[in-house]
Amino acid sequence: MDDFVRNKLLEWGLSEWVEKFKDEQINAKSLYYLDDREIDNLITKAGPRVIFKNNLKLLKKEINTNQETVISFQCKQEHEEAADLVQVLPSTSDTGKRKSDLQSDPSRLQSPAKQLRLSMPGFAEPVILSDVKNTMTFVHARLNDQDKLSAFLKKKISDLETDKRELVGIFGKSGAGKSSLINAIIKEKNLLPSRSVNACTSVMVKVEANTHSSKYEAEIEFITKEEWKEELWSFRQLLDNNENQEKQDDDDYRDAVEKLSALYGDDWRKSFENLMDRKYFKEIPEFLQSRRKILTCESANELSAQFVKYTINDSKQGEGNEGKKWFWPLVKCVTVRVPNNPFLQHVTLVDLPGNGDCNKSRDQMWKGIVGDCSTVWIVTEINRAASEKEAWDILDSVSSLIGNGGECQQIHFICTKSDLLDDSDDLSSADIHDRIVKRSIQAKDGVRKAFNKRSKINKHFTDDSFKVFTVSSKEFLKGKHLSPEETEIPKLKGFLQDLNDCHSETVNYVNGAYGILSLIEGARCRKEGAGKADDVCKVLEKNMTEQLDQVKKAVEEAIKDFEQCLTEGVKNSKTSEEKLKSFLDRDKQPSFFKTLQAVVRKDGMHKTKKGEHINLNTVLASCLTDSIDEKFRKTFPNDVKGGSFNGVISRFSLDPNSLIQKYQDVKLQLIFLQTEEDKIKAKLNKIILKGKKVIYNSLTETIEKNMKKCYEDARKISGNDALKKMRKTIETHVSLNRNIYEDAKKTMLEKMNILMTIICKELKETMDQSIKLSLKASALSENLPDVSKHLETVQQHYNEGKCSQEGEVTSQIIIINRFLLNYFNSFYELSKKWGTI
């Protein structure tokens, strides 16, 4: 059985029959041809059998209808596309306007036939993927390990399995409407709790599709026992060292009390000695066993009721909570999986708390996830959205982590509760609608103006990457005053669907399979002594040398530029020290001593209860990061299509396609090399994206490492003039260790050189091996299976994919050129006839 059949059974509510279909080896192709007798044998119960037959009938009808539509379109397409182009050709009276229209709306170049074909449901994609996967599984089983080529091919087939997920990180203060927004988008009204409670600021909640079951699931990942023991020890130190009058101003003290009370009730106040006793963890034995806990339910409501105690701090809600345990202090992350969701197959929504957690593993996971987000949503209420300090502080605090230090391509500023109006009781429905729309327009304009003033954010993101939405989850569900489109929830859903679709596994898998099957068939049918292979190898190796030289040159130039920028940054280190002094000069503020204690206790990082994000390490590193930010963003654009190192990786090519016409004897091997080239460039883009995060963040991490001893010394200070002594300790350490800037510069440049080595090594070794084994290896042809029929089928899928992915612009240009040629030929003939030329 394959994924397509399994997913269909789950979608139709027939999960109990999955194993039966698996035992009978039913795949996407055989599913289509099942007759009544075979269905009766597979599903022995009448109720499920009726449901299956009805759904299978509908599926067949959908497939047949769309196949007929494709054939009809193919017959009419050229005529209709040419006819449509008549309407967009420039006239003598409004040439400028028509040209502008075409530039601003490329979709006008698509015929109605093409637009309809492009918008057809993607029902065929999982069928194609399933079919090609079955083919490659069959081929893999028939290959042996008796020669290098066969072993190479088996590894290539195994490497085809990839699962890329896009992360959308969602930030916002408690009560901003994050949970309601997520619930509305995924059409699960009661999945994430959205009551007026104190949300746990340390628990990340991921929401994604359940691709393996029709049930609702929550997977709970705990911190380790050792980590909790360390936290208990630090809580005890904190509580013992706090005088009564100081407790009210100590954020960490309040956090400790909150966590201890949630898990232990009042027992912790009696004694700290037995807080690791098993009796406190009866409901969560998985915590003690270092395992993840899985909750499985039939409905979203049921699941929500079960996992709320792992994500929400509800310990202060009074009646009904006496003696109730809340386990969120022990939780690192909760992953919620929703069945039958089309746009979360390759996308994960992540409800993110603020940073500054005292638990190291939670903090590291937070940084990793935030740095991996391709899109970030900042959620705030529409009322005062442009001036909402906490929302902008959140964005400021993570800008470098998601920008140059991450891979975020888009920021969406989402203003929630757009339907809430003051004094609306006496207004008509039409007036309410108009006021909502007007305020949404004003809010968008205000937020965009505020964004343009945020210099820290603008270093990492251009205006094009920032979008504003005004949404109403309530109106989307009820539609009292606004249409669904006006709530802008459909826009966000459409964005997620596009994000999901652009990472379709099918195209990548089919492309790789086409290359592998081409190589197998080329090697199997290769004639002995077909002496062109050596000539081809020489050309390819020459191209390889030239292309690698260009790559190395581009990276070396980038390293040289960064070195110059960082040298200036080191010279400007005083600016960073002035920022540090400005922070330390707050000593006249009543609560500053407790804030500074928290900062040094957490190695320079702290988030106050008021939402202020403090990071002394980034303050000290700012002279270096500021010096490279603009250059870094251009060298490593988060949109990989832009091309790192000025596009030198994207341009890398041994040009195997140009050799096919001349060397037909090794055409199939050259096709394989072309697909390998595409794969290695895609792989390198991932390596570079990951590497550039390490490179950029190394500046702050090097300084943090150097400051660690300083923070440890400051933590030990107590008694009279403790604040003054702590401040002096920090200032003295920085003054005596000015080499920290030079060390950070050196570390970053070393990592750049390592990345250059990895890039060149990956390119050379991968392509060298592919050339050697496809063109030089004298594999035993009798050891290779006949895959000619499989190659023919997969090639058809490959061509279709290429056409839909890359051929849009090309086909439009061909059609335009063809039509213009006919148009002007006709014009010329008519002009001669009329005697005008």
Number of C-alpha atoms within 10 A of each C-alpha: 20 19 17 20 22 23 22 19 20 22 17 16 16 19 17 12 16 18 12 14 19 14 10 10 12 19 20 21 14 11 17 14 10 15 10 11 8 10 15 15 11 17 18 11 10 10 9 16 18 14 13 19 16 12 16 17 11 12 15 14 12 14 15 12 11 17 13 11 16 18 11 12 17 14 11 12 17 15 11 16 20 17 13 17 19 14 12 15 14 15 13 7 8 9 13 11 12 16 14 10 13 15 12 10 9 10 12 16 22 18 20 16 20 19 13 13 15 12 9 12 11 10 12 14 16 19 19 19 23 20 19 21 21 16 18 22 13 11 20 19 9 14 18 16 12 11 14 14 25 21 14 15 21 21 12 17 19 12 11 18 11 10 10 12 18 20 24 27 26 24 22 23 20 18 17 21 22 26 21 23 25 21 18 22 20 18 12 15 19 18 26 24 19 19 13 10 15 14 19 18 20 25 25 22 23 21 23 22 23 20 20 13 22 22 20 23 24 22 18 23 21 26 20 18 15 9 15 16 13 13 16 18 12 15 20 14 11 15 16 9 13 13 9 8 8 13 16 12 16 21 18 23 19 14 15 19 16 17 21 19 19 22 22 17 18 13 13 16 11 7 9 13 8 11 17 14 9 12 10 14 16 11 11 15 15 16 20 14 10 13 15 17 15 15 14 16 15 12 17 21 16 14 21 19 13 14 23 17 17 23 26 22 22 21 21 13 12 8 6 7 12 11 12 14 20 23 22 26 25 23 20 23 24 25 19 28 25 24 23 20 15 15 20 25 23 22 22 24 24 26 20 23 21 20 21 23 19 19 18 14 14 21 16 13 14 23 16 13 17 26 24 23 25 22 22 24 23 21 25 27 23 25 16 13 23 23 12 14 12 17 21 20 14 19 22 17 19 20 22 23 23 29 26 30 28 28 24 27 21 23 23 17 26 28 26 25 22 22 23 16 13 5 7 12 9 8 11 11 14 11 13 19 17 14 16 21 18 11 17 22 13 12 22 21 13 16 22 16 12 14 18 13 10 13 11 15 19 17 19 25 24 13 12 9 13 17 16 19 24 27 27 26 26 19 21 22 15 11 14 13 19 22 13 19 11 20 27 19 23 16 16 16 15 14 13 23 17 12 21 20 17 12 17 17 18 19 20 20 20 25 24 22 26 26 24 25 28 27 27 27 20 24 23 19 17 18 12 7 7 10 10 14 17 12 10 20 17 11 14 20 16 12 17 20 12 14 21 20 12 16 20 16 15 19 23 16 12 17 18 12 14 22 17 12 19 25 15 15 24 23 13 16 18 14 16 21 19 13 15 20 14 10 15 20 12 13 14 9 9 10 15 18 22 17 20 24 23 23 22 23 19 20 21 22 21 26 19 15 13 8 15 14 20 19 20 23 23 23 19 26 26 22 22 26 22 15 19 22 21 15 15 22 18 16 21 23 23 25 14 17 10 14 18 25 21 16 16 18 22 18 13 19 19 21 16 21 14 10 16 17 11 12 14 12 18 24 19 24 28 27 21 25 25 19 19 21 21 16 16 17 19 15 15 20 20 13 15 20 22 16 19 26 21 17 21 23 19 20 26 22 18 20 20 24 13 19 22 16 14 21 22 14 13 23 19 12 16 13 7 8 9 16 20 13 15 24 17 13 17 20 16 12 15 17 11 9 11 13 14 22 25 17 15 23 22 16 16 24 18 14 17 22 14 13 18 20 13 16 23 18 13 17 21 17 11 14 20 16 13 20 22 13 20 25 23 13 13 15 19 13 16 9 16 19 15 17 16 16 9 18 22 14 14 23 19 13 21 23 15 13 17 14 14 12 11 10 14 14 15 11 12 17 13 11 17 18 12 12 17 16 12 12 12 11 12 12 12 14 12 13 12 11 10 9 8 8 9
